[in-house]
Amino acid sequence: MGTLSMPIDEAAETPKCSPGTSNTVSPFDISPVPNIKKRTTARGRKATRSSLITGSPYKDQLTESLEKSAPKKTSLSVPRVRDRPGGRGGKTKGLQKKRKID
């Protein structure tokens, strides 16, 4: 079997570095440090400064903001026994006029 001989370039064998740099390879050159993204919070509220809760200006502002953000309370009507299906009350057909018998 014959061996393949390739022409050897001397320029390909010598490293292409400037004369002032060293030939050391750092771990960061091989595997760079990954860029870690800053965590984003999903809390959905703004950061506020600490303040005196019992102070009247803050307390007034807090009560106003709570009133605005609180959902309106709607009265939920619970059907009475008469209005429930199968309840004790009799069914009515609406308002009926009484007939006058002469």
A tleap script that builds the chain and sets N, CA, C and O, in Angstrom:
source leaprc.protein.ff14SB
mol = sequence {
  NMET GLY THR LEU SER MET PRO ILE ASP GLU
  ALA ALA GLU THR PRO LYS CYS SER PRO GLY
  THR SER ASN THR VAL SER PRO PHE ASP ILE
  SER PRO VAL PRO ASN ILE LYS LYS ARG THR
  THR ALA ARG GLY ARG LYS ALA THR ARG SER
  SER LEU ILE THR GLY SER PRO TYR LYS ASP
  GLN LEU THR GLU SER LEU GLU LYS SER ALA
  PRO LYS LYS THR SER LEU SER VAL PRO ARG
  VAL ARG ASP ARG PRO GLY GLY ARG GLY GLY
  LYS THR LYS GLY LEU GLN LYS LYS ARG LYS
  ILE CASP
}
set mol.1.N position { 0.826 -1.163 0.000 }
set mol.1.CA position { 0.000 0.000 0.000 }
set mol.1.C position { 0.876 1.233 0.000 }
set mol.1.O position { 1.912 1.316 0.659 }
set mol.2.N position { 0.421 2.133 -0.738 }
set mol.2.CA position { 1.188 3.366 -0.830 }
set mol.2.C position { 0.644 4.419 0.109 }
set mol.2.O position { -0.526 4.370 0.488 }
set mol.3.N position { 1.439 5.327 0.470 }
set mol.3.CA position { 0.994 6.423 1.324 }
set mol.3.C position { 0.753 7.640 0.467 }
set mol.3.O position { 1.462 7.904 -0.504 }
set mol.4.N position { -0.241 8.351 0.846 }
set mol.4.CA position { -0.533 9.579 0.124 }
set mol.4.C position { 0.296 10.693 0.717 }
set mol.4.O position { 0.326 10.893 1.931 }
set mol.5.N position { 0.936 11.379 -0.116 }
set mol.5.CA position { 1.725 12.504 0.375 }
set mol.5.C position { 1.093 13.780 -0.142 }
set mol.5.O position { 0.777 13.910 -1.325 }
set mol.6.N position { 0.919 14.708 0.769 }
set mol.6.CA position { 0.336 15.992 0.405 }
set mol.6.C position { 1.407 17.046 0.594 }
set mol.6.O position { 2.249 16.938 1.485 }
set mol.7.N position { 1.371 18.038 -0.225 }
set mol.7.CA position { 2.363 19.098 -0.034 }
set mol.7.C position { 2.103 19.825 1.280 }
set mol.7.O position { 0.958 20.148 1.598 }
set mol.8.N position { 3.110 20.070 2.007 }
set mol.8.CA position { 3.010 20.700 3.320 }
set mol.8.C position { 3.293 22.185 3.171 }
set mol.8.O position { 4.347 22.597 2.687 }
set mol.9.N position { 2.327 22.967 3.598 }
set mol.9.CA position { 2.528 24.415 3.617 }
set mol.9.C position { 3.069 24.794 4.979 }
set mol.9.O position { 2.514 24.424 6.014 }
set mol.10.N position { 4.134 25.518 4.959 }
set mol.10.CA position { 4.701 25.956 6.234 }
set mol.10.C position { 3.825 27.036 6.857 }
set mol.10.O position { 3.788 27.181 8.079 }
set mol.11.N position { 3.130 27.782 6.032 }
set mol.11.CA position { 2.282 28.853 6.558 }
set mol.11.C position { 1.062 28.273 7.269 }
set mol.11.O position { 0.543 28.890 8.199 }
set mol.12.N position { 0.598 27.104 6.851 }
set mol.12.CA position { -0.567 26.501 7.478 }
set mol.12.C position { -0.230 25.924 8.843 }
set mol.12.O position { -1.099 25.842 9.711 }
set mol.13.N position { 1.000 25.531 9.040 }
set mol.13.CA position { 1.390 24.932 10.314 }
set mol.13.C position { 1.668 25.967 11.387 }
set mol.13.O position { 1.472 25.688 12.570 }
set mol.14.N position { 2.108 27.122 11.018 }
set mol.14.CA position { 2.434 28.135 12.021 }
set mol.14.C position { 1.157 28.857 12.439 }
set mol.14.O position { 0.327 29.182 11.589 }
set mol.15.N position { 0.990 29.110 13.724 }
set mol.15.CA position { -0.208 29.810 14.190 }
set mol.15.C position { -0.201 31.260 13.722 }
set mol.15.O position { 0.846 31.896 13.603 }
set mol.16.N position { -1.395 31.752 13.464 }
set mol.16.CA position { -1.502 33.131 12.991 }
set mol.16.C position { -1.796 34.037 14.178 }
set mol.16.O position { -2.937 34.450 14.383 }
set mol.17.N position { -0.793 34.335 14.938 }
set mol.17.CA position { -0.913 35.213 16.094 }
set mol.17.C position { 0.022 36.383 15.887 }
set mol.17.O position { 1.046 36.282 15.211 }
set mol.18.N position { -0.349 37.468 16.474 }
set mol.18.CA position { 0.558 38.603 16.416 }
set mol.18.C position { 1.723 38.326 17.353 }
set mol.18.O position { 1.581 37.579 18.322 }
set mol.19.N position { 2.850 38.912 17.073 }
set mol.19.CA position { 4.042 38.588 17.870 }
set mol.19.C position { 3.917 38.933 19.352 }
set mol.19.O position { 4.629 38.345 20.167 }
set mol.20.N position { 3.044 39.860 19.733 }
set mol.20.CA position { 2.953 40.269 21.125 }
set mol.20.C position { 2.001 39.417 21.949 }
set mol.20.O position { 1.964 39.573 23.170 }
set mol.21.N position { 1.239 38.535 21.346 }
set mol.21.CA position { 0.266 37.750 22.105 }
set mol.21.C position { 0.827 36.384 22.434 }
set mol.21.O position { 1.720 35.876 21.755 }
set mol.22.N position { 0.289 35.802 23.485 }
set mol.22.CA position { 0.767 34.480 23.882 }
set mol.22.C position { -0.110 33.413 23.238 }
set mol.22.O position { -1.177 33.723 22.707 }
set mol.23.N position { 0.318 32.196 23.281 }
set mol.23.CA position { -0.399 31.091 22.668 }
set mol.23.C position { -1.256 30.329 23.677 }
set mol.23.O position { -1.587 29.165 23.449 }
set mol.24.N position { -1.612 30.956 24.767 }
set mol.24.CA position { -2.436 30.268 25.763 }
set mol.24.C position { -3.912 30.359 25.375 }
set mol.24.O position { -4.370 31.347 24.800 }
set mol.25.N position { -4.616 29.321 25.701 }
set mol.25.CA position { -6.047 29.268 25.424 }
set mol.25.C position { -6.769 29.221 26.767 }
set mol.25.O position { -6.503 28.354 27.599 }
set mol.26.N position { -7.670 30.151 26.961 }
set mol.26.CA position { -8.407 30.188 28.223 }
set mol.26.C position { -9.676 29.350 28.096 }
set mol.26.O position { -10.138 29.097 26.983 }
set mol.27.N position { -10.238 28.923 29.208 }
set mol.27.CA position { -11.495 28.163 29.160 }
set mol.27.C position { -12.644 28.966 28.533 }
set mol.27.O position { -13.568 28.386 27.963 }
set mol.28.N position { -12.584 30.281 28.638 }
set mol.28.CA position { -13.624 31.125 28.059 }
set mol.28.C position { -13.571 31.113 26.537 }
set mol.28.O position { -14.591 31.323 25.881 }
set mol.29.N position { -12.373 30.866 25.961 }
set mol.29.CA position { -12.263 30.756 24.507 }
set mol.29.C position { -12.902 29.460 24.011 }
set mol.29.O position { -13.493 29.430 22.931 }
set mol.30.N position { -12.787 28.405 24.788 }
set mol.30.CA position { -13.340 27.114 24.385 }
set mol.30.C position { -14.851 27.096 24.593 }
set mol.30.O position { -15.608 26.764 23.680 }
set mol.31.N position { -15.277 27.450 25.782 }
set mol.31.CA position { -16.704 27.445 26.107 }
set mol.31.C position { -17.042 28.760 26.802 }
set mol.31.O position { -16.803 28.898 28.002 }
set mol.32.N position { -17.588 29.719 26.075 }
set mol.32.CA position { -17.874 31.013 26.695 }
set mol.32.C position { -18.989 30.902 27.739 }
set mol.32.O position { -19.820 29.996 27.687 }
set mol.33.N position { -18.988 31.819 28.661 }
set mol.33.CA position { -19.982 31.849 29.725 }
set mol.33.C position { -21.325 32.248 29.108 }
set mol.33.O position { -21.397 33.243 28.386 }
set mol.34.N position { -22.374 31.496 29.377 }
set mol.34.CA position { -23.677 31.853 28.799 }
set mol.34.C position { -24.212 33.139 29.409 }
set mol.34.O position { -24.015 33.415 30.592 }
set mol.35.N position { -24.884 33.908 28.591 }
set mol.35.CA position { -25.495 35.143 29.078 }
set mol.35.C position { -26.812 34.787 29.755 }
set mol.35.O position { -27.723 34.251 29.123 }
set mol.36.N position { -26.902 35.086 31.032 }
set mol.36.CA position { -28.101 34.771 31.796 }
set mol.36.C position { -29.036 35.966 31.715 }
set mol.36.O position { -28.655 37.093 32.031 }
set mol.37.N position { -30.270 35.702 31.286 }
set mol.37.CA position { -31.244 36.774 31.198 }
set mol.37.C position { -31.772 37.093 32.588 }
set mol.37.O position { -31.910 36.215 33.441 }
set mol.38.N position { -32.059 38.355 32.789 }
set mol.38.CA position { -32.592 38.782 34.068 }
set mol.38.C position { -33.994 38.216 34.230 }
set mol.38.O position { -34.795 38.244 33.295 }
set mol.39.N position { -34.284 37.708 35.404 }
set mol.39.CA position { -35.601 37.133 35.662 }
set mol.39.C position { -36.645 38.236 35.657 }
set mol.39.O position { -36.461 39.308 36.235 }
set mol.40.N position { -37.728 37.941 34.997 }
set mol.40.CA position { -38.837 38.880 35.031 }
set mol.40.C position { -39.881 38.323 35.987 }
set mol.40.O position { -40.148 37.122 36.017 }
set mol.41.N position { -40.450 39.207 36.748 }
set mol.41.CA position { -41.442 38.771 37.721 }
set mol.41.C position { -42.817 38.802 37.087 }
set mol.41.O position { -43.096 39.636 36.225 }
set mol.42.N position { -43.648 37.916 37.505 }
set mol.42.CA position { -45.015 37.844 36.993 }
set mol.42.C position { -45.996 38.242 38.089 }
set mol.42.O position { -47.141 37.791 38.102 }
set mol.43.N position { -45.543 39.086 39.002 }
set mol.43.CA position { -46.412 39.448 40.116 }
set mol.43.C position { -47.500 40.416 39.695 }
set mol.43.O position { -48.605 40.386 40.237 }
set mol.44.N position { -47.199 41.265 38.741 }
set mol.44.CA position { -48.217 42.159 38.237 }
set mol.44.C position { -48.506 43.362 39.115 }
set mol.44.O position { -49.503 44.049 38.891 }
set mol.45.N position { -47.687 43.637 40.084 }
set mol.45.CA position { -47.908 44.840 40.872 }
set mol.45.C position { -46.641 45.679 40.873 }
set mol.45.O position { -45.535 45.163 40.713 }
set mol.46.N position { -46.818 46.950 41.052 }
set mol.46.CA position { -45.687 47.858 41.006 }
set mol.46.C position { -44.997 47.898 42.365 }
set mol.46.O position { -45.628 47.750 43.412 }
set mol.47.N position { -43.702 48.098 42.317 }
set mol.47.CA position { -42.950 48.246 43.554 }
set mol.47.C position { -43.216 49.644 44.106 }
set mol.47.O position { -43.184 50.625 43.363 }
set mol.48.N position { -43.474 49.731 45.387 }
set mol.48.CA position { -43.736 51.023 46.005 }
set mol.48.C position { -42.784 51.225 47.166 }
set mol.48.O position { -42.179 50.281 47.674 }
set mol.49.N position { -42.670 52.434 47.559 }
set mol.49.CA position { -41.804 52.746 48.691 }
set mol.49.C position { -42.557 52.474 49.989 }
set mol.49.O position { -43.787 52.472 50.027 }
set mol.50.N position { -41.803 52.249 51.026 }
set mol.50.CA position { -42.448 52.039 52.319 }
set mol.50.C position { -42.964 53.379 52.834 }
set mol.50.O position { -42.347 54.423 52.619 }
set mol.51.N position { -44.079 53.330 53.500 }
set mol.51.CA position { -44.642 54.551 54.050 }
set mol.51.C position { -45.436 54.209 55.298 }
set mol.51.O position { -45.713 53.042 55.576 }
set mol.52.N position { -45.786 55.215 56.023 }
set mol.52.CA position { -46.521 55.056 57.263 }
set mol.52.C position { -47.988 54.810 56.931 }
set mol.52.O position { -48.667 55.687 56.398 }
set mol.53.N position { -48.467 53.626 57.246 }
set mol.53.CA position { -49.815 53.229 56.848 }
set mol.53.C position { -50.871 54.039 57.581 }
set mol.53.O position { -51.911 54.367 57.010 }
set mol.54.N position { -50.614 54.361 58.827 }
set mol.54.CA position { -51.623 55.075 59.603 }
set mol.54.C position { -51.612 56.569 59.329 }
set mol.54.O position { -52.454 57.295 59.856 }
set mol.55.N position { -50.680 57.040 58.520 }
set mol.55.CA position { -50.656 58.458 58.179 }
set mol.55.C position { -51.883 58.819 57.364 }
set mol.55.O position { -52.253 58.087 56.446 }
set mol.56.N position { -52.517 59.930 57.684 }
set mol.56.CA position { -53.797 60.245 57.049 }
set mol.56.C position { -53.702 60.470 55.538 }
set mol.56.O position { -54.605 60.016 54.836 }
set mol.57.N position { -52.682 61.135 54.980 }
set mol.57.CA position { -52.664 61.278 53.516 }
set mol.57.C position { -52.554 59.925 52.812 }
set mol.57.O position { -53.224 59.681 51.809 }
set mol.58.N position { -51.721 59.070 53.337 }
set mol.58.CA position { -51.572 57.746 52.726 }
set mol.58.C position { -52.836 56.926 52.914 }
set mol.58.O position { -53.271 56.222 52.003 }
set mol.59.N position { -53.422 57.019 54.095 }
set mol.59.CA position { -54.622 56.235 54.390 }
set mol.59.C position { -55.781 56.661 53.489 }
set mol.59.O position { -56.536 55.818 53.004 }
set mol.60.N position { -55.923 57.970 53.267 }
set mol.60.CA position { -56.978 58.465 52.382 }
set mol.60.C position { -56.762 57.980 50.957 }
set mol.60.O position { -57.699 57.545 50.287 }
set mol.61.N position { -55.523 58.059 50.505 }
set mol.61.CA position { -55.200 57.616 49.147 }
set mol.61.C position { -55.431 56.109 49.007 }
set mol.61.O position { -55.921 55.649 47.975 }
set mol.62.N position { -55.086 55.357 50.024 }
set mol.62.CA position { -55.259 53.911 49.984 }
set mol.62.C position { -56.736 53.534 49.935 }
set mol.62.O position { -57.130 52.660 49.164 }
set mol.63.N position { -57.537 54.180 50.741 }
set mol.63.CA position { -58.965 53.852 50.733 }
set mol.63.C position { -59.606 54.216 49.398 }
set mol.63.O position { -60.480 53.494 48.917 }
set mol.64.N position { -59.185 55.326 48.796 }
set mol.64.CA position { -59.725 55.708 47.487 }
set mol.64.C position { -59.331 54.692 46.424 }
set mol.64.O position { -60.154 54.302 45.596 }
set mol.65.N position { -58.072 54.265 46.450 }
set mol.65.CA position { -57.624 53.310 45.430 }
set mol.65.C position { -58.284 51.952 45.624 }
set mol.65.O position { -58.573 51.261 44.647 }
set mol.66.N position { -58.525 51.561 46.869 }
set mol.66.CA position { -59.201 50.291 47.113 }
set mol.66.C position { -60.658 50.343 46.670 }
set mol.66.O position { -61.195 49.356 46.166 }
set mol.67.N position { -61.294 51.489 46.858 }
set mol.67.CA position { -62.681 51.629 46.421 }
set mol.67.C position { -62.786 51.571 44.904 }
set mol.67.O position { -63.734 51.001 44.363 }
set mol.68.N position { -61.813 52.163 44.219 }
set mol.68.CA position { -61.832 52.154 42.756 }
set mol.68.C position { -61.555 50.760 42.210 }
set mol.68.O position { -62.180 50.334 41.239 }
set mol.69.N position { -60.625 50.054 42.827 }
set mol.69.CA position { -60.224 48.758 42.287 }
set mol.69.C position { -61.142 47.624 42.724 }
set mol.69.O position { -61.181 46.581 42.071 }
set mol.70.N position { -61.876 47.805 43.809 }
set mol.70.CA position { -62.747 46.735 44.299 }
set mol.70.C position { -63.930 46.565 43.357 }
set mol.70.O position { -64.526 47.550 42.923 }
set mol.71.N position { -64.269 45.330 43.041 }
set mol.71.CA position { -65.436 45.123 42.173 }
set mol.71.C position { -66.710 45.511 42.905 }
set mol.71.O position { -66.819 45.376 44.124 }
set mol.72.N position { -67.655 45.987 42.140 }
set mol.72.CA position { -68.926 46.399 42.736 }
set mol.72.C position { -69.656 45.174 43.267 }
set mol.72.O position { -69.748 44.148 42.593 }
set mol.73.N position { -70.169 45.298 44.476 }
set mol.73.CA position { -70.895 44.180 45.064 }
set mol.73.C position { -72.313 44.183 44.512 }
set mol.73.O position { -73.040 45.170 44.629 }
set mol.74.N position { -72.680 43.096 43.926 }
set mol.74.CA position { -74.041 42.968 43.426 }
set mol.74.C position { -74.780 42.018 44.346 }
set mol.74.O position { -74.242 41.002 44.784 }
set mol.75.N position { -76.007 42.365 44.625 }
set mol.75.CA position { -76.772 41.515 45.529 }
set mol.75.C position { -77.249 40.298 44.753 }
set mol.75.O position { -77.933 40.413 43.735 }
set mol.76.N position { -76.884 39.167 45.240 }
set mol.76.CA position { -77.316 37.926 44.622 }
set mol.76.C position { -78.629 37.527 45.266 }
set mol.76.O position { -78.690 37.266 46.468 }
set mol.77.N position { -79.666 37.482 44.471 }
set mol.77.CA position { -80.965 37.137 45.032 }
set mol.77.C position { -81.097 35.622 45.076 }
set mol.77.O position { -80.929 34.931 44.072 }
set mol.78.N position { -81.395 35.140 46.242 }
set mol.78.CA position { -81.598 33.713 46.436 }
set mol.78.C position { -83.080 33.451 46.240 }
set mol.78.O position { -83.905 34.110 46.871 }
set mol.79.N position { -83.437 32.509 45.385 }
set mol.79.CA position { -84.866 32.272 45.168 }
set mol.79.C position { -85.530 31.773 46.445 }
set mol.79.O position { -85.010 30.894 47.131 }
set mol.80.N position { -86.670 32.342 46.745 }
set mol.80.CA position { -87.399 31.938 47.943 }
set mol.80.C position { -88.056 30.588 47.701 }
set mol.80.O position { -88.057 30.064 46.587 }
set mol.81.N position { -88.604 30.053 48.752 }
set mol.81.CA position { -89.244 28.739 48.667 }
set mol.81.C position { -90.378 28.788 47.657 }
set mol.81.O position { -90.594 27.827 46.917 }
set mol.82.N position { -91.098 29.890 47.620 }
set mol.82.CA position { -92.237 30.024 46.721 }
set mol.82.C position { -91.772 30.048 45.255 }
set mol.82.O position { -92.466 29.534 44.378 }
set mol.83.N position { -90.615 30.636 44.993 }
set mol.83.CA position { -90.143 30.802 43.627 }
set mol.83.C position { -89.381 29.591 43.103 }
set mol.83.O position { -89.168 29.477 41.896 }
set mol.84.N position { -88.974 28.707 43.965 }
set mol.84.CA position { -88.207 27.539 43.529 }
set mol.84.C position { -89.100 26.545 42.800 }
set mol.84.O position { -90.298 26.467 43.073 }
set mol.85.N position { -88.526 25.792 41.879 }
set mol.85.CA position { -89.332 24.750 41.241 }
set mol.85.C position { -89.722 23.703 42.278 }
set mol.85.O position { -88.871 23.233 43.033 }
set mol.86.N position { -90.981 23.339 42.321 }
set mol.86.CA position { -91.452 22.362 43.297 }
set mol.86.C position { -91.640 22.952 44.667 }
set mol.86.O position { -91.741 22.215 45.648 }
set mol.87.N position { -91.692 24.282 44.761 }
set mol.87.CA position { -91.859 24.934 46.051 }
set mol.87.C position { -93.296 24.851 46.531 }
set mol.87.O position { -94.142 24.255 45.864 }
set mol.88.N position { -93.580 25.442 47.683 }
set mol.88.CA position { -94.906 25.368 48.286 }
set mol.88.C position { -95.909 26.297 47.618 }
set mol.88.O position { -97.113 26.041 47.645 }
set mol.89.N position { -95.426 27.354 47.030 }
set mol.89.CA position { -96.337 28.348 46.473 }
set mol.89.C position { -97.017 27.863 45.218 }
set mol.89.O position { -96.483 27.034 44.482 }
set mol.90.N position { -98.210 28.395 44.982 }
set mol.90.CA position { -98.954 28.024 43.791 }
set mol.90.C position { -98.478 28.837 42.600 }
set mol.90.O position { -97.897 29.911 42.761 }
set mol.91.N position { -98.724 28.327 41.425 }
set mol.91.CA position { -98.322 29.039 40.222 }
set mol.91.C position { -99.365 30.103 39.909 }
set mol.91.O position { -100.565 29.881 40.068 }
set mol.92.N position { -98.899 31.234 39.472 }
set mol.92.CA position { -99.809 32.298 39.079 }
set mol.92.C position { -99.591 32.580 37.609 }
set mol.92.O position { -98.503 32.372 37.074 }
set mol.93.N position { -100.628 33.052 36.971 }
set mol.93.CA position { -100.536 33.352 35.551 }
set mol.93.C position { -100.386 34.848 35.338 }
set mol.93.O position { -100.781 35.361 34.291 }
set mol.94.N position { -99.851 35.522 36.257 }
set mol.94.CA position { -99.726 36.960 36.142 }
set mol.94.C position { -100.860 37.638 36.879 }
set mol.94.O position { -101.592 36.987 37.625 }
set mol.95.N position { -101.013 38.923 36.684 }
set mol.95.CA position { -102.076 39.664 37.352 }
set mol.95.C position { -103.404 39.376 36.663 }
set mol.95.O position { -103.516 39.457 35.440 }
set mol.96.N position { -104.381 39.049 37.450 }
set mol.96.CA position { -105.715 38.786 36.910 }
set mol.96.C position { -106.686 39.770 37.540 }
set mol.96.O position { -106.639 40.040 38.740 }
set mol.97.N position { -107.559 40.292 36.710 }
set mol.97.CA position { -108.564 41.216 37.220 }
set mol.97.C position { -109.734 40.410 37.760 }
set mol.97.O position { -110.153 39.408 37.181 }
set mol.98.N position { -110.236 40.876 38.873 }
set mol.98.CA position { -111.411 40.214 39.441 }
set mol.98.C position { -112.634 40.668 38.671 }
set mol.98.O position { -112.791 41.852 38.369 }
set mol.99.N position { -113.499 39.717 38.355 }
set mol.99.CA position { -114.721 40.053 37.636 }
set mol.99.C position { -115.791 40.489 38.630 }
set mol.99.O position { -115.959 39.929 39.714 }
set mol.100.N position { -116.459 41.462 38.216 }
set mol.100.CA position { -117.535 41.963 39.054 }
set mol.100.C position { -118.810 41.209 38.680 }
set mol.100.O position { -119.233 41.234 37.524 }
set mol.101.N position { -119.401 40.559 39.631 }
set mol.101.CA position { -120.624 39.805 39.371 }
set mol.101.C position { -121.808 40.682 39.762 }
set mol.101.O position { -121.899 41.106 40.914 }
set mol.102.N position { -122.719 40.963 38.827 }
set mol.102.CA position { -123.897 41.785 39.111 }
set mol.102.C position { -125.114 40.947 39.289 }
set mol.102.O position { -126.198 41.477 39.535 }
savepdb mol mol.pdb
quit
